[in-house]
Amino acid sequence: MPQDGRGWTLARLPTGNRSWYHHRNGIHHSRAECRVAVTNGPSGAVSGRRSIAHVTDLDPDLDDFIEALPKVELHVHLVGSASPRTVLELATRYDDHRLPRTEDGLREFYEFRDFPHFIEVYEEVNDVVREPEDVADLVVGAARDLASQNARYVELTVTPYSHVRSTEARRGMSMPAVTEALDHAARHAEELGVRLGYVFDIDGLLGEPAARATLEHAVEHPPDALVGFGLGGMESARPEHREIFRVAFGDAVAAGLHSVPHAGETTGPESIWEALDGLGAERIGHGIRCLDDPRLVDRLRAGRVPLEVCPTSNLRTRQVDRIEDHPFPKLIAEGLVVTLNSDDPPMFGTTLTNEFRIAAHTFGLGTAELADLSRTAVRSSFLDAVGKQEILAEINAVEAQRADGDD
């Protein structure tokens, strides 16, 4: 197996087994870990736990179509993409943390009371990402999981300041070391059949230090696959840092990066207006609260600004009470550019494929609409033109094959 000086290895199983396994310190991860969906708890309430079941009453032919459909993921976070087994492996490497050490304990740990509690849990997981090898493991793990779902291209959000800053529990990594790990992992991801683009994301709660460091990293030490500049975390904390965020985004865009901030997830339309007018957003992460402002809907529609919509994420962070209440159908009915994404899939008990299943099962989309969703993600991505055409051709072929089978 190929191995570099840091001890990173990637092995492929024998021909005939469709899974890829990432080997490091004897830890193996299978495709089966990723096939999960949302289930209902007592009295129809969505369970807060991560132990969940498949959508079971989907037409088998439609389910096969969703499985086969080539996909693009535009909104998924590096730390949030870590499978339970990967998180437990990281937890065994270090002693000074509060993470559970069993899968059952981790499931309970992933029961979120609200969005601020989700941020607390996310930070606890992030605190065991301490070495470049940990960063690379997470990236390759995300690529492996998405490859098993026929994802062809992924724009993976990385919050680099969380890895380079020092805390009481850990010493921060250097920017070049983080970049080297990201470059190494992107090469291995391509061996899995997944091309990566990175988005460097500012933690909005940390304000000016995070903005300055993230910009420096993006401009002075960018990974080869860096395409975008984002802003996440607590939206309510942003107003006091508005000017520094505007400056950082202006400099990032001037350096050739695309502006892709989160907005309209946990706060109202005002955060989306600021993303558009203050940060020059080309896409909006989430954006579901745009429906509270008809004038904003008109602006997004006229500008063809894509929304990176993540239904299960919004359910699990309590932005909607039931998956049936999600505004996904209304966003499409309004003529907005909507893409479907998984956000922090293992934490929320979902996958990109499962989000497509929910679109079919809960929102009634058929094969044509599902294929169009996938095409929209391709066209909304920052992949090069040749890469886009290749994936679009694959989508067309899968849709045509389904149509031939219906004849």
C-alpha positions as a printed NumPy array, in Angstrom:
array([[  0.   ,   0.   ,   0.   ],
       [  1.279,   3.51 ,  -0.748],
       [  2.541,   5.273,   2.355],
       [  4.24 ,   8.586,   2.966],
       [  6.516,   9.757,   5.734],
       [  3.634,  10.611,   8.027],
       [  2.265,   7.071,   7.983],
       [ -0.896,   7.828,   6.018],
       [ -2.044,   4.864,   3.957],
       [ -5.03 ,   4.121,   1.783],
       [ -5.944,   0.608,   0.735],
       [ -8.525,  -0.667,  -1.688],
       [-10.399,  -3.864,  -1.007],
       [-10.188,  -6.705,  -3.537],
       [-12.071,  -6.352,  -6.798],
       [-15.756,  -7.004,  -6.386],
       [-16.176,  -5.251,  -3.055],
       [-17.586,  -1.78 ,  -3.648],
       [-16.405,  -0.338,  -0.318],
       [-13.232,   1.564,   0.296],
       [-11.52 ,   1.341,   3.639],
       [ -9.208,   3.882,   5.186],
       [ -6.509,   2.12 ,   7.195],
       [ -4.726,   3.94 ,   9.973],
       [ -3.626,   2.278,  13.186],
       [ -5.73 ,  -0.741,  12.264],
       [ -9.045,   1.166,  12.144],
       [-11.391,   0.179,   9.29 ],
       [-14.56 ,   1.977,   8.219],
       [-17.179,   0.405,   5.995],
       [-19.735,   1.768,   3.62 ],
       [-22.506,   0.402,   5.806],
       [-21.829,   3.055,   8.457],
       [-23.213,   5.759,   6.236],
       [-26.603,   4.431,   5.15 ],
       [-28.928,   6.127,   7.606],
       [-32.082,   8.216,   7.535],
       [-34.428,  10.086,   9.832],
       [-37.081,   8.256,  11.779],
       [-39.953,   9.435,  13.928],
       [-40.152,   9.076,  17.678],
       [-43.232,   8.763,  19.86 ],
       [-46.361,  10.574,  18.713],
       [-44.711,  11.479,  15.432],
       [-42.078,  13.71 ,  17.001],
       [-38.669,  13.42 ,  15.415],
       [-36.301,  11.532,  17.634],
       [-33.458,  13.613,  19.047],
       [-31.165,  10.593,  18.987],
       [-28.794,   9.679,  16.236],
       [-29.89 ,   6.023,  16.138],
       [-32.169,   6.111,  13.159],
       [-33.675,   3.953,  10.436],
       [-33.877,   3.9  ,   6.674],
       [-36.764,   5.382,   4.755],
       [-38.436,   2.028,   4.262],
       [-41.516,   2.676,   2.133],
       [-39.806,   4.225,  -0.897],
       [-40.467,   2.598,  -4.254],
       [-37.531,   0.209,  -4.833],
       [-36.959,   1.462,  -8.382],
       [-36.881,   5.067,  -7.178],
       [-34.518,   4.105,  -4.378],
       [-32.222,   2.397,  -6.886],
       [-32.318,   5.541,  -9.023],
       [-31.325,   7.704,  -6.048],
       [-28.467,   5.34 ,  -5.218],
       [-27.17 ,   5.424,  -8.798],
       [-27.628,   9.153,  -9.342],
       [-24.288,  11.028,  -9.589],
       [-24.253,  13.72 ,  -6.932],
       [-22.445,  16.882,  -5.88 ],
       [-22.241,  17.995,  -2.236],
       [-21.826,  21.741,  -1.704],
       [-22.417,  22.076,   2.033],
       [-20.625,  19.624,   4.308],
       [-18.26 ,  20.426,   7.178],
       [-15.005,  18.595,   7.779],
       [-15.368,  17.954,  11.514],
       [-19.096,  17.357,  11.176],
       [-18.449,  14.689,   8.557],
       [-16.605,  12.409,  11.001],
       [-18.327,   9.043,  11.4  ],
       [-18.946,   7.813,  14.957],
       [-16.183,   5.248,  14.575],
       [-13.75 ,   7.937,  13.447],
       [-14.692,  10.176,  16.395],
       [-14.2  ,   7.271,  18.796],
       [-10.811,   6.519,  17.225],
       [ -9.763,  10.146,  17.696],
       [-11.018,  10.009,  21.278],
       [ -8.721,   7.071,  22.011],
       [ -5.675,   9.015,  20.815],
       [ -6.079,  11.69 ,  23.504],
       [ -7.122,  11.642,  27.149],
       [ -7.985,  15.243,  28.016],
       [-11.467,  15.634,  26.526],
       [-15.116,  15.081,  27.433],
       [-16.155,  12.906,  24.499],
       [-17.914,   9.61 ,  25.214],
       [-15.915,   6.495,  24.445],
       [-18.753,   4.261,  23.251],
       [-21.104,   4.463,  20.275],
       [-24.146,   4.513,  22.55 ],
       [-22.62 ,   7.34 ,  24.534],
       [-21.843,   9.254,  21.355],
       [-25.423,   8.85 ,  20.143],
       [-26.661,  10.433,  23.345],
       [-23.993,  13.118,  23.034],
       [-25.407,  13.946,  19.584],
       [-28.852,  14.69 ,  20.98 ],
       [-29.036,  18.449,  20.396],
       [-31.263,  20.71 ,  22.46 ],
       [-30.899,  23.637,  20.084],
       [-28.374,  25.257,  17.755],
       [-26.106,  26.677,  20.512],
       [-25.916,  23.201,  22.059],
       [-25.002,  21.756,  18.665],
       [-22.125,  24.267,  18.477],
       [-20.912,  23.143,  21.917],
       [-20.925,  19.492,  20.856],
       [-19.218,  20.325,  17.565],
       [-16.433,  22.117,  19.444],
       [-15.921,  19.101,  21.7  ],
       [-15.397,  16.893,  18.637],
       [-13.158,  19.49 ,  17.04 ],
       [-10.967,  19.494,  20.138],
       [ -9.681,  15.984,  19.373],
       [ -8.484,  17.035,  15.917],
       [ -4.959,  17.926,  17.018],
       [ -2.464,  16.666,  14.453],
       [ -2.189,  16.936,  10.667],
       [ -2.866,  13.193,  10.449],
       [ -6.204,  13.772,  12.193],
       [ -7.155,  16.388,   9.599],
       [ -6.207,  14.095,   6.731],
       [ -8.112,  11.183,   8.278],
       [-11.279,  13.289,   8.428],
       [-10.998,  14.447,   4.826],
       [-10.367,  10.967,   3.443],
       [-13.166,   9.582,   5.605],
       [-15.603,  12.159,   4.221],
       [-14.48 ,  11.396,   0.671],
       [-14.856,   7.674,   1.262],
       [-18.382,   8.072,   2.617],
       [-19.424,  10.321,  -0.243],
       [-17.816,   8.097,  -2.87 ],
       [-20.023,   5.259,  -1.647],
       [-23.011,   7.494,  -2.491],
       [-21.85 ,   8.245,  -6.041],
       [-20.792,  11.764,  -5.157],
       [-18.437,  12.989,  -7.866],
       [-17.466,  16.396,  -6.522],
       [-17.547,  17.838,  -2.995],
       [-16.932,  21.334,  -1.681],
       [-15.778,  20.585,   1.849],
       [-15.941,  23.347,   4.437],
       [-12.883,  23.55 ,   6.671],
       [-12.578,  25.951,   9.609],
       [ -8.778,  26.226,   9.67 ],
       [ -8.534,  28.616,  12.603],
       [ -9.982,  25.912,  14.831],
       [ -6.945,  23.771,  13.991],
       [ -4.201,  26.401,  14.135],
       [ -5.2  ,  28.232,  17.312],
       [ -4.042,  26.888,  20.651],
       [ -6.461,  26.087,  23.463],
       [ -6.082,  24.839,  27.016],
       [ -6.381,  21.281,  25.72 ],
       [ -4.104,  21.401,  22.721],
       [ -1.351,  23.18 ,  20.876],
       [ -2.388,  24.547,  17.509],
       [ -0.924,  23.272,  14.246],
       [  0.946,  25.494,  11.821],
       [ -0.873,  26.761,   8.764],
       [  1.528,  24.988,   6.37 ],
       [  1.003,  21.699,   8.25 ],
       [ -2.782,  21.945,   7.937],
       [ -2.44 ,  22.806,   4.253],
       [ -0.118,  19.861,   3.647],
       [ -2.648,  17.523,   5.267],
       [ -5.471,  18.93 ,   3.132],
       [ -3.431,  18.581,  -0.064],
       [ -2.436,  15.029,   0.819],
       [ -6.04 ,  14.062,   1.556],
       [ -7.372,  15.66 ,  -1.637],
       [ -5.016,  13.49 ,  -3.697],
       [ -6.285,  10.367,  -1.955],
       [ -9.895,  11.511,  -2.381],
       [ -9.35 ,  11.654,  -6.129],
       [ -8.197,   8.037,  -6.006],
       [-11.606,   7.28 ,  -4.493],
       [-13.3  ,   8.947,  -7.455],
       [-14.191,  12.176,  -5.65 ],
       [-12.783,  15.565,  -6.583],
       [-12.547,  18.014,  -3.706],
       [-12.84 ,  21.756,  -3.483],
       [-12.171,  23.348,  -0.103],
       [-14.029,  26.268,   1.452],
       [-12.192,  28.05 ,   4.281],
       [-14.75 ,  29.101,   6.845],
       [-14.551,  31.782,   9.573],
       [-16.069,  30.878,  12.926],
       [-18.266,  33.943,  13.328],
       [-18.365,  33.683,  17.099],
       [-14.591,  34.266,  17.324],
       [-14.666,  37.545,  15.456],
       [-11.588,  39.446,  14.364],
       [ -8.847,  36.927,  15.304],
       [-10.621,  34.191,  13.364],
       [-11.274,  36.45 ,  10.376],
       [ -7.679,  37.64 ,  10.137],
       [ -6.154,  34.188,  10.607],
       [ -8.536,  32.523,   8.139],
       [ -7.803,  35.168,   5.524],
       [ -4.063,  34.825,   6.081],
       [ -4.281,  31.07 ,   5.733],
       [ -6.383,  31.342,   2.574],
       [ -4.113,  33.881,   0.902],
       [ -0.652,  32.93 ,   2.173],
       [ -0.967,  29.145,   2.66 ],
       [ -3.873,  27.936,   0.509],
       [ -4.367,  24.265,  -0.273],
       [ -4.325,  23.521,  -3.985],
       [ -8.079,  22.821,  -4.042],
       [ -9.202,  25.97 ,  -2.202],
       [-12.152,  27.543,  -4.046],
       [-14.24 ,  29.424,  -1.502],
       [-14.371,  31.604,   1.597],
       [-17.186,  31.143,   4.105],
       [-18.626,  32.288,   7.409],
       [-20.358,  29.955,   9.86 ],
       [-21.157,  29.485,  13.505],
       [-23.594,  31.588,  15.497],
       [-25.269,  34.042,  13.136],
       [-26.485,  36.146,  16.056],
       [-22.86 ,  36.972,  16.974],
       [-22.003,  38.53 ,  13.63 ],
       [-23.295,  42.122,  13.811],
       [-20.588,  43.266,  16.229],
       [-17.913,  41.962,  13.843],
       [-19.598,  43.091,  10.636],
       [-16.888,  45.432,   9.378],
       [-13.998,  43.013,   9.882],
       [-15.952,  40.27 ,   8.131],
       [-16.641,  42.611,   5.216],
       [-12.95 ,  43.451,   4.923],
       [-11.919,  39.788,   5.104],
       [-14.399,  38.755,   2.429],
       [-13.417,  41.666,   0.218],
       [ -9.776,  40.608,   0.387],
       [-10.608,  36.934,  -0.15 ],
       [-12.71 ,  37.698,  -3.221],
       [ -9.949,  39.98 ,  -4.543],
       [ -7.598,  36.997,  -4.178],
       [ -9.872,  34.941,  -6.441],
       [-11.989,  33.031,  -3.926],
       [-15.756,  32.634,  -4.088],
       [-17.942,  34.045,  -1.305],
       [-20.162,  31.372,   0.303],
       [-21.28 ,  32.451,   3.802],
       [-23.924,  30.77 ,   5.926],
       [-26.961,  32.993,   6.436],
       [-30.648,  32.711,   7.175],
       [-30.236,  29.463,   9.086],
       [-30.87 ,  30.558,  12.674],
       [-31.56 ,  34.268,  12.163],
       [-33.872,  36.161,   9.867],
       [-33.597,  37.67 ,   6.396],
       [-31.28 ,  40.421,   7.623],
       [-28.349,  37.989,   7.732],
       [-28.973,  37.043,   4.101],
       [-29.124,  40.696,   3.053],
       [-25.781,  41.249,   4.77 ],
       [-24.317,  38.168,   3.074],
       [-25.37 ,  39.513,  -0.32 ],
       [-24.591,  43.202,   0.101],
       [-21.817,  43.118,   2.688],
       [-19.989,  39.905,   1.843],
       [-20.689,  39.586,  -1.885],
       [-22.217,  36.12 ,  -1.516],
       [-22.381,  33.98 ,  -4.651],
       [-24.184,  31.184,  -2.797],
       [-25.948,  31.12 ,   0.556],
       [-25.426,  28.388,   3.116],
       [-28.942,  27.372,   4.23 ],
       [-30.883,  30.586,   3.508],
       [-34.239,  29.108,   4.52 ],
       [-35.367,  32.249,   6.337],
       [-35.441,  34.181,   3.065],
       [-39.122,  33.26 ,   2.845],
       [-39.827,  35.755,   5.636],
       [-39.062,  38.615,   3.227],
       [-40.755,  38.616,  -0.201],
       [-38.415,  41.325,  -1.455],
       [-35.432,  39.127,  -0.578],
       [-37.005,  36.184,  -2.382],
       [-37.316,  38.397,  -5.455],
       [-33.646,  39.387,  -5.136],
       [-32.451,  35.792,  -4.827],
       [-34.637,  34.661,  -7.699],
       [-33.578,  37.477, -10.009],
       [-29.903,  36.979,  -9.184],
       [-30.12 ,  33.171,  -9.445],
       [-28.26 ,  32.91 ,  -6.133],
       [-28.12 ,  29.237,  -5.123],
       [-29.198,  28.127,  -1.667],
       [-27.395,  25.222,   0.004],
       [-30.397,  23.648,   1.718],
       [-29.911,  20.975,   4.41 ],
       [-33.317,  19.682,   5.601],
       [-32.224,  17.13 ,   8.197],
       [-29.712,  19.579,   9.648],
       [-32.461,  22.14 ,  10.168],
       [-34.595,  19.494,  11.838],
       [-31.861,  18.294,  14.174],
       [-30.868,  21.816,  15.277],
       [-34.549,  22.582,  15.918],
       [-35.003,  25.147,  13.184],
       [-38.107,  23.202,  12.113],
       [-40.293,  21.022,  14.325],
       [-40.944,  18.256,  11.793],
       [-39.309,  17.335,   8.513],
       [-42.726,  17.775,   6.891],
       [-42.63 ,  21.428,   7.975],
       [-39.365,  22.171,   6.201],
       [-39.645,  25.033,   3.653],
       [-37.791,  23.038,   0.966],
       [-40.906,  22.662,  -1.255],
       [-41.79 ,  26.341,  -0.871],
       [-38.275,  27.403,  -1.865],
       [-38.582,  25.391,  -5.06 ],
       [-42.118,  26.659,  -5.702],
       [-40.799,  30.224,  -5.433],
       [-38.45 ,  29.531,  -8.342],
       [-35.284,  29.773,  -6.267],
       [-32.07 ,  27.913,  -7.087],
       [-32.043,  25.102,  -4.528],
       [-29.374,  22.488,  -3.891],
       [-29.651,  19.558,  -1.486],
       [-26.916,  18.914,   1.074],
       [-26.091,  17.011,   4.282],
       [-24.166,  19.612,   6.393],
       [-22.821,  17.478,   9.299],
       [-24.134,  14.07 ,   8.263],
       [-23.094,  11.641,  11.038],
       [-23.923,  14.178,  13.732],
       [-27.381,  14.605,  12.231],
       [-27.87 ,  10.963,  11.314],
       [-28.115,  11.462,   7.592],
       [-26.214,  11.198,   4.315],
       [-26.417,  13.04 ,   1.024],
       [-28.234,  10.045,  -0.46 ],
       [-30.666,  10.11 ,   2.43 ],
       [-31.449,  13.78 ,   1.766],
       [-32.476,  12.754,  -1.748],
       [-34.619,   9.977,  -0.257],
       [-36.328,  12.517,   1.991],
       [-36.929,  14.776,  -1.012],
       [-38.677,  11.855,  -2.714],
       [-40.467,  10.375,   0.285],
       [-41.505,  13.509,   2.183],
       [-41.678,  16.152,  -0.531],
       [-42.894,  13.974,  -3.394],
       [-40.118,  14.523,  -5.92 ],
       [-39.846,  12.06 ,  -8.793],
       [-36.868,  11.016, -10.877],
       [-36.932,  14.07 , -13.146],
       [-36.987,  16.494, -10.199],
       [-34.29 ,  14.569,  -8.346],
       [-32.063,  14.565, -11.423],
       [-32.652,  18.299, -11.784],
       [-31.609,  18.801,  -8.148],
       [-28.366,  17.012,  -8.879],
       [-27.809,  19.077, -12.029],
       [-28.44 ,  22.275, -10.076],
       [-25.723,  21.33 ,  -7.596],
       [-23.295,  20.703, -10.462],
       [-24.043,  24.056, -12.071],
       [-23.907,  25.871,  -8.718],
       [-20.491,  24.428,  -7.884],
       [-17.081,  25.947,  -8.531],
       [-15.871,  22.931, -10.45 ],
       [-14.211,  23.645, -13.796],
       [-16.33 ,  23.567, -16.941],
       [-14.984,  20.245, -18.181],
       [-15.647,  18.584, -14.831],
       [-19.189,  19.944, -14.78 ],
       [-19.924,  18.61 , -18.255],
       [-18.633,  15.16 , -17.298],
       [-20.934,  14.913, -14.279],
       [-23.907,  16.34 , -16.166],
       [-23.39 ,  13.701, -18.846],
       [-23.387,  11.001, -16.159],
       [-26.627,  12.341, -14.684],
       [-28.237,  12.381, -18.128],
       [-27.148,   8.796, -18.744],
       [-28.583,   7.539, -15.447],
       [-31.86 ,   9.37 , -16.085],
       [-32.042,   7.999, -19.629],
       [-31.421,   4.477, -18.382],
       [-34.271,   4.876, -15.903],
       [-36.554,   6.151, -18.669],
       [-35.672,   3.188, -20.875],
       [-36.483,   0.827, -18.029],
       [-39.933,   2.413, -17.655],
       [-40.792,   1.808, -21.318]])
